[in-house]
Amino acid sequence: MAGEAEMKPSTFERRMQSIIQGLLLLLIAWAGRELVQIGQQSAVLEERLSTQGAALEGLRLDLRTWNDTYYRTSDARRELDQIETRIENLNSRVSSLEARP
């Protein structure tokens, strides 16, 4: 029985174990609370991203509609250059015809 008495933890050891268990319990509770907060923040961010995605899709649709409705400057410049070239060709033909005797 002397062996059993030696194996019995002292009061200090029991209190230290209780303190360590209490600290572990507090850490687990804190980690759980932090995880809940992170989950809530993630839900808020997900909702914001969803809203931004919908807004972006709406803007893309508006841009496509706008491109179909309005005449691009580059397209107008290209067609104007073609018209000017045709006018120059016609002017040169008229000049050559007028120069004939």
Backbone as CSV, one residue per row, in Angstrom:
resi,resn,N_x,N_y,N_z,CA_x,CA_y,CA_z,C_x,C_y,C_z
1,MET,0.788,-1.185,0.000,0.000,0.000,0.000,0.836,1.257,0.000
2,ALA,2.078,1.118,0.312,2.948,2.279,0.308,3.122,2.786,-1.115
3,GLY,3.053,1.893,-2.109,3.179,2.281,-3.511,2.008,3.134,-3.964
4,GLU,0.801,2.835,-3.427,-0.362,3.615,-3.806,-0.294,5.014,-3.236
5,ALA,0.245,5.165,-2.076,0.341,6.486,-1.445,1.302,7.361,-2.223
6,GLU,2.345,6.751,-2.757,3.318,7.526,-3.524,2.746,7.942,-4.875
7,MET,1.823,7.196,-5.455,1.254,7.482,-6.761,0.161,8.546,-6.694
8,LYS,-0.365,8.807,-5.495,-1.441,9.771,-5.341,-0.894,11.176,-5.598
9,PRO,-1.546,11.957,-6.544,-1.034,13.287,-6.837,-1.210,14.214,-5.635
10,SER,-0.271,15.121,-5.526,-0.326,16.066,-4.411,-1.400,17.123,-4.693
11,THR,-1.701,17.903,-3.701,-2.692,18.964,-3.845,-2.244,19.977,-4.889
12,PHE,-0.965,20.285,-4.906,-0.415,21.231,-5.881,-0.617,20.708,-7.309
13,GLU,-0.324,19.407,-7.509,-0.485,18.812,-8.832,-1.944,18.822,-9.274
14,ARG,-2.871,18.531,-8.345,-4.289,18.560,-8.684,-4.743,19.977,-9.042
15,ARG,-4.273,20.952,-8.303,-4.645,22.343,-8.613,-4.061,22.777,-9.951
16,MET,-2.836,22.393,-10.224,-2.223,22.725,-11.517,-3.000,22.075,-12.656
17,GLN,-3.405,20.817,-12.455,-4.201,20.143,-13.477,-5.531,20.871,-13.681
18,SER,-6.157,21.303,-12.601,-7.422,22.031,-12.704,-7.224,23.363,-13.414
19,ILE,-6.125,24.057,-13.114,-5.838,25.340,-13.763,-5.588,25.127,-15.258
20,ILE,-4.816,24.113,-15.585,-4.519,23.815,-16.994,-5.799,23.429,-17.730
21,GLN,-6.647,22.612,-17.102,-7.911,22.242,-17.725,-8.794,23.471,-17.928
22,GLY,-8.803,24.352,-16.932,-9.585,25.579,-17.052,-9.076,26.453,-18.193
23,LEU,-7.749,26.581,-18.289,-7.159,27.364,-19.383,-7.483,26.751,-20.746
24,LEU,-7.392,25.434,-20.838,-7.735,24.763,-22.094,-9.203,24.986,-22.456
25,LEU,-10.072,24.925,-21.451,-11.482,25.159,-21.687,-11.715,26.585,-22.174
26,LEU,-11.037,27.563,-21.568,-11.155,28.953,-22.003,-10.634,29.138,-23.428
27,LEU,-9.507,28.510,-23.735,-8.959,28.608,-25.084,-9.896,27.996,-26.123
28,ILE,-10.492,26.871,-25.792,-11.434,26.233,-26.713,-12.663,27.118,-26.912
29,ALA,-13.163,27.717,-25.831,-14.322,28.611,-25.936,-13.971,29.839,-26.772
30,TRP,-12.786,30.394,-26.550,-12.354,31.569,-27.313,-12.228,31.217,-28.802
31,ALA,-11.612,30.063,-29.088,-11.449,29.638,-30.476,-12.811,29.417,-31.127
32,GLY,-13.751,28.843,-30.403,-15.093,28.646,-30.946,-15.778,29.968,-31.255
33,ARG,-15.646,30.927,-30.349,-16.247,32.246,-30.583,-15.620,32.919,-31.795
34,GLU,-14.302,32.814,-31.909,-13.611,33.401,-33.065,-14.061,32.747,-34.366
35,LEU,-14.247,31.441,-34.349,-14.715,30.739,-35.547,-16.122,31.187,-35.940
36,VAL,-16.971,31.407,-34.951,-18.323,31.896,-35.241,-18.245,33.284,-35.861
37,GLN,-17.403,34.158,-35.308,-17.256,35.505,-35.866,-16.704,35.465,-37.287
38,ILE,-15.733,34.606,-37.516,-15.165,34.470,-38.860,-16.234,33.966,-39.833
39,GLY,-17.051,33.032,-39.376,-18.142,32.539,-40.218,-19.126,33.644,-40.567
40,GLN,-19.443,34.483,-39.590,-20.363,35.599,-39.851,-19.746,36.589,-40.829
41,GLN,-18.486,36.900,-40.636,-17.802,37.825,-41.546,-17.731,37.236,-42.954
42,SER,-17.502,35.945,-43.049,-17.464,35.290,-44.357,-18.820,35.380,-45.046
43,ALA,-19.887,35.205,-44.282,-21.228,35.304,-44.866,-21.485,36.715,-45.387
44,VAL,-21.051,37.722,-44.621,-21.230,39.111,-45.051,-20.432,39.368,-46.325
45,LEU,-19.182,38.909,-46.346,-18.350,39.096,-47.539,-18.917,38.351,-48.745
46,GLU,-19.441,37.179,-48.520,-20.035,36.409,-49.618,-21.237,37.150,-50.193
47,GLU,-22.043,37.737,-49.322,-23.201,38.507,-49.785,-22.749,39.733,-50.572
48,ARG,-21.712,40.410,-50.088,-21.185,41.569,-50.812,-20.651,41.167,-52.181
49,LEU,-19.919,40.068,-52.233,-19.394,39.590,-53.515,-20.525,39.228,-54.468
50,SER,-21.567,38.635,-53.936,-22.717,38.294,-54.765,-23.358,39.552,-55.334
51,THR,-23.504,40.568,-54.488,-24.084,41.832,-54.942,-23.196,42.495,-55.985
52,GLN,-21.890,42.490,-55.736,-20.953,43.085,-56.691,-20.967,42.323,-58.015
53,GLY,-21.068,41.007,-57.944,-21.132,40.201,-59.171,-22.370,40.524,-59.985
54,ALA,-23.508,40.693,-59.299,-24.740,41.044,-60.008,-24.620,42.427,-60.637
55,ALA,-24.019,43.366,-59.893,-23.838,44.721,-60.429,-22.906,44.691,-61.640
56,LEU,-21.844,43.905,-61.555,-20.900,43.805,-62.661,-21.561,43.195,-63.895
57,GLU,-22.376,42.191,-63.691,-23.080,41.580,-64.816,-24.039,42.587,-65.456
58,GLY,-24.698,43.389,-64.628,-25.574,44.431,-65.158,-24.805,45.452,-65.974
59,LEU,-23.620,45.825,-65.486,-22.786,46.775,-66.228,-22.314,46.185,-67.553
60,ARG,-21.974,44.906,-67.542,-21.566,44.253,-68.795,-22.707,44.259,-69.806
61,LEU,-23.910,43.973,-69.335,-25.072,43.985,-70.222,-25.304,45.390,-70.774
62,ASP,-25.188,46.401,-69.899,-25.337,47.787,-70.348,-24.282,48.147,-71.389
63,LEU,-23.060,47.683,-71.165,-21.978,47.975,-72.104,-22.239,47.324,-73.459
64,ARG,-22.719,46.073,-73.431,-23.054,45.407,-74.694,-24.163,46.153,-75.423
65,THR,-25.164,46.576,-74.686,-26.264,47.334,-75.283,-25.761,48.658,-75.832
66,TRP,-24.903,49.316,-75.067,-24.350,50.602,-75.492,-23.531,50.434,-76.768
67,ASN,-22.731,49.373,-76.847,-21.929,49.124,-78.051,-22.800,48.864,-79.259
68,ASP,-23.947,48.228,-79.052,-24.851,47.973,-80.174,-25.596,49.238,-80.595
69,THR,-25.788,50.149,-79.654,-26.576,51.347,-79.920,-25.747,52.463,-80.546
70,TYR,-24.557,52.676,-80.024,-23.751,53.825,-80.441,-22.685,53.417,-81.450
71,TYR,-22.293,54.399,-82.233,-21.311,54.211,-83.287,-19.928,54.489,-82.714
72,ARG,-19.035,53.549,-82.852,-17.689,53.725,-82.316,-16.907,54.730,-83.150
73,THR,-16.065,55.482,-82.473,-15.243,56.485,-83.153,-14.302,55.826,-84.155
74,SER,-13.721,54.704,-83.771,-12.789,54.027,-84.679,-13.510,53.546,-85.946
75,ASP,-14.738,53.030,-85.783,-15.508,52.601,-86.954,-15.853,53.796,-87.837
76,ALA,-16.248,54.894,-87.199,-16.590,56.099,-87.962,-15.376,56.635,-88.701
77,ARG,-14.209,56.642,-88.050,-12.980,57.142,-88.685,-12.616,56.274,-89.883
78,ARG,-12.720,54.951,-89.747,-12.385,54.041,-90.838,-13.311,54.267,-92.032
79,GLU,-14.601,54.369,-91.768,-15.540,54.583,-92.867,-15.367,55.957,-93.498
80,LEU,-15.068,56.960,-92.687,-14.830,58.302,-93.223,-13.586,58.311,-94.105
81,ASP,-12.538,57.598,-93.681,-11.325,57.492,-94.510,-11.647,56.826,-95.851
82,GLN,-12.479,55.778,-95.821,-12.871,55.112,-97.069,-13.641,56.060,-97.984
83,ILE,-14.551,56.824,-97.403,-15.334,57.783,-98.202,-14.432,58.853,-98.788
84,GLU,-13.504,59.352,-97.966,-12.577,60.383,-98.465,-11.713,59.840,-99.603
85,THR,-11.288,58.594,-99.500,-10.493,57.967,-100.555,-11.317,57.855,-101.838
86,ARG,-12.569,57.439,-101.708,-13.432,57.347,-102.894,-13.675,58.721,-103.524
87,ILE,-13.837,59.742,-102.688,-14.034,61.103,-103.216,-12.783,61.566,-103.960
88,GLU,-11.614,61.274,-103.380,-10.359,61.647,-104.053,-10.233,60.927,-105.388
89,ASN,-10.596,59.669,-105.428,-10.557,58.916,-106.694,-11.515,59.514,-107.713
90,LEU,-12.710,59.852,-107.275,-13.675,60.466,-108.192,-13.194,61.838,-108.669
91,ASN,-12.606,62.619,-107.776,-12.064,63.926,-108.164,-10.952,63.776,-109.198
92,SER,-10.105,62.797,-109.014,-9.020,62.601,-109.986,-9.584,62.139,-111.339
93,ARG,-10.628,61.309,-111.296,-11.242,60.876,-112.549,-11.917,62.055,-113.265
94,VAL,-12.596,62.896,-112.477,-13.240,64.059,-113.079,-12.209,65.014,-113.651
95,SER,-11.114,65.203,-112.930,-10.043,66.084,-113.409,-9.436,65.556,-114.707
96,SER,-9.241,64.246,-114.764,-8.671,63.657,-115.993,-9.666,63.784,-117.148
97,LEU,-10.972,63.635,-116.864,-11.971,63.799,-117.916,-12.053,65.261,-118.380
98,GLU,-11.932,66.184,-117.454,-11.979,67.602,-117.814,-10.737,68.034,-118.605
99,ALA,-9.656,67.370,-118.379,-8.411,67.708,-119.057,-8.387,67.172,-120.495
100,ARG,-9.268,66.295,-120.847,-9.320,65.747,-122.205,-9.763,66.844,-123.168
101,PRO,-9.228,66.774,-124.357,-9.619,67.796,-125.354,-10.969,67.562,-125.979
